[in-house]
Amino acid sequence: MSCVLASGMARDCSDSLGGIEEILIAERDNVTAFTLSNHEITAITQAGASSFFRYNLKKESGSLTSTATVDQTAGTSFYDNVLAFTINKLTAAKTNEIKMLMLARLAVIVKDNNGKFWGLGFDQFAEGSALVAQTGQAFGDPNQYQIELMDKSQLPCYEVQASVVAGLTIA
């Protein structure tokens, strides 16, 4: 396969923001189909009465990173797509929910602070890769869960059309 460049890139206006606003998470088995067009998810079909669950984040408490690993000798390449976020205040209910989150096979949609949606866990399911729960020591220290979800995929995270997200069942 020849790897042909298709276009250049103009300098942008430097008007974007970092960070994540919210996360939508479903069990991957409840996503029965999705449609791709030019690295963008244009349709998602959910099983029966299944839902995505919304996780609202505090400002500047989450990130999504896609890192390519290329081995020229082996002729292979893949991406580690890692979602890292924080949920404040340790509770038994949150611990139980996060325990299931860490063990499940997931499909995840991330809304960034630019209003764009990004999907991971669609080609290969996403799953928990790290969890730290901490009480802090001083009064001003964080009392929180630090969570990482990851998928390994042939491609970086897909952009998801806002109209697709609007059509999802979200609890």
C-alpha positions in Angstrom: 0.0 0.0 0.0 1.4 3.4 -1.0 1.0 6.1 1.7 0.2 9.2 -0.3 -0.4 12.6 1.3 -3.7 14.1 0.2 -3.4 17.8 1.3 -1.4 20.2 3.4 -2.6 22.0 6.5 -3.0 25.8 6.9 -2.0 27.4 10.2 -5.1 27.6 12.4 -6.4 30.6 14.3 -5.2 29.4 17.7 -8.8 29.6 19.1 -9.3 26.1 20.6 -9.5 25.1 24.2 -8.0 22.1 26.0 -9.8 19.8 28.3 -13.1 17.8 28.5 -16.6 18.9 29.4 -18.3 15.5 29.7 -18.0 11.8 29.0 -20.7 9.4 27.8 -20.1 5.7 28.5 -21.9 2.6 27.5 -21.2 -1.1 27.6 -19.6 -1.9 24.2 -22.0 -4.9 23.7 -24.9 -2.3 23.8 -23.5 -0.6 20.7 -24.7 -3.0 18.0 -23.4 -1.0 15.0 -21.7 2.2 14.0 -21.0 3.9 10.6 -17.8 5.5 9.6 -17.2 8.1 6.9 -13.8 9.8 6.6 -12.7 9.0 10.2 -16.0 10.3 11.5 -18.8 8.3 13.2 -22.0 9.2 11.4 -24.4 6.7 13.0 -24.6 4.6 16.2 -27.1 1.9 16.8 -27.9 1.0 20.4 -29.3 -2.4 21.6 -32.9 -2.3 22.9 -33.4 -0.1 25.9 -29.7 0.4 26.6 -28.2 3.8 27.5 -25.0 5.8 27.5 -24.3 7.2 31.0 -23.3 10.8 31.4 -20.2 11.8 33.6 -20.0 15.5 34.0 -16.6 16.8 34.9 -15.2 19.7 36.8 -13.3 22.2 34.7 -9.7 21.2 33.8 -10.1 17.7 35.2 -9.9 15.4 32.1 -7.9 14.8 29.0 -8.0 12.5 25.9 -4.7 11.5 24.4 -4.0 9.4 21.2 -0.4 8.2 21.0 0.9 6.4 17.9 3.4 3.5 18.2 5.1 2.7 14.9 7.6 -0.1 14.4 9.2 0.4 11.0 11.0 -2.9 11.1 7.9 -4.9 11.9 5.7 -2.7 9.6 3.1 -2.2 12.3 1.4 0.8 13.8 -1.3 1.3 16.4 -2.7 4.0 18.8 -3.1 4.0 22.5 -6.2 6.2 23.1 -6.2 7.2 26.8 -9.0 9.0 28.6 -7.9 10.4 32.0 -10.3 12.1 34.3 -11.1 12.9 37.9 -14.2 12.4 39.9 -14.3 14.2 43.3 -15.4 13.0 46.7 -15.0 9.4 47.6 -18.3 7.5 48.4 -19.4 3.9 48.6 -21.8 4.5 45.7 -19.1 6.0 43.5 -16.6 3.3 44.4 -19.1 0.6 43.3 -19.9 2.4 40.0 -16.2 3.0 39.3 -15.3 -0.6 40.1 -17.8 -1.7 37.3 -16.4 0.9 35.0 -12.9 -0.4 35.4 -14.0 -4.0 34.6 -16.4 -3.5 31.8 -15.9 -3.4 28.0 -16.8 0.1 27.0 -17.7 2.4 24.2 -16.9 6.0 25.2 -17.8 9.4 23.7 -15.9 12.4 25.0 -17.1 16.0 24.5 -14.2 18.4 24.5 -14.2 22.1 25.5 -14.5 23.0 21.8 -17.9 21.2 21.6 -16.4 18.4 19.5 -17.2 14.8 20.3 -14.6 12.0 20.1 -15.2 8.2 20.3 -13.0 5.5 21.6 -13.8 1.8 22.1 -15.7 1.4 18.9 -13.2 -0.7 16.9 -11.8 -2.4 20.0 -13.6 -1.9 23.3 -12.1 0.5 25.8 -11.4 -0.7 29.3 -10.0 0.5 32.6 -6.2 0.8 32.7 -5.6 2.7 36.0 -7.5 3.9 39.1 -6.2 5.9 42.1 -8.6 6.7 44.9 -7.2 9.2 47.4 -8.4 11.0 50.5 -5.6 13.6 50.5 -3.8 14.6 53.6 -4.3 18.4 54.2 -7.7 20.0 54.2 -7.0 21.6 50.8 -5.9 18.3 49.2 -8.1 16.5 46.7 -10.4 13.8 47.8 -11.0 12.0 44.5 -10.8 9.2 42.0 -8.3 9.5 39.2 -9.5 7.2 36.4 -7.9 6.1 33.1 -9.8 4.3 30.3 -7.9 3.1 27.3 -8.3 1.4 23.9 -5.7 0.2 21.5 -6.8 0.8 17.9 -5.4 1.0 14.4 -6.5 4.7 14.3 -6.7 7.7 16.7 -10.1 8.5 18.3 -12.9 9.0 15.8 -14.8 12.3 15.7 -18.5 11.7 16.4 -21.1 14.0 14.7 -23.1 16.0 17.2 -26.3 14.9 15.5 -25.4 11.3 16.3 -24.9 12.1 20.0 -28.2 14.0 20.0 -29.9 10.8 18.8 -28.5 8.6 21.5 -30.4 7.3 24.6 -28.5 8.9 27.5 -29.3 8.3 31.2 
